[in-house]
Amino acid sequence: MNERYIRNRLYLNDQEQEMIKNCSIILGGSGIGSTIAECALRLGFEKITIIDGDQVELSNLNRQNYTEDDINIDKVEAIKNRLLSINSNAEINVFNEFITEDNIKGCIEGHEIAINALDFSSEIPLLFDEICQENKIPVLHPYNLGWGGLVTVINPKGLSLKTLKRNNEEFNEVNVVKYATSYLKFWGNPHDWIEEILDKYVNEKEILPPPQLSIASWFVAAICTHLLYNIATKKEYKEFPEFYLSTIMNN
């Protein structure tokens, strides 16, 4: 194992380190994706593609992997510079554009694992999953729950998030979080704090993006990176409708 990853020893062997180095991953969205990308890179994933058309805003700095110097800069360029400052030999490919029906197939093809960190402001996130499943690419879905992180994996041959969508209903992150809280309650492990925040959010008078904290961004980055490792090295992992939730709120 080379010097860069020598502290990974015992947790990863030489073969596993090489496997993740050569595993190509794509991140749709570089908001929470910016934190996931760095965690994955530091573990040893060196082939990373990131797609996003947004610029860095001040309100991003409470949880995303950017600084004040990045404000008004394209997110993908800012995170590319940061990642290359960590490992200049990594293959970091970025596309400064939003994913659309026209470019989605070209963006996804050729990658082994995908991370769907797209905003649910349209049907594009569900289409992203659909194209990935067609191309036999597992998709990780990360969710920032403030005091905790939630991640589920859409398997190429498994169920998709569309199973949560009801007719004539706009689908977004709220549907997934409601499903997760119902699942936890059913199995005797309710997380009332999530339901309380969710209720406050849906009843806000203004139309605002979901509240999110840095704590969950790092929880999610850790979960996603571990899952990337498991998938790349052919280890077992839970897939949707199961999920991973990390928090100390119920301890």
Beta strands, then each sheet from edge to edge (+ up, - down):
strand 1: 24-28
strand 2: 47-51
strand 3: 91-95
strand 4: 113-116
strand 5: 139-144
strand 6: 148-154
strand 7: 244-247
sheet 1: 3+ 2+ 1+ 4+ 5+ 6- 7+
end
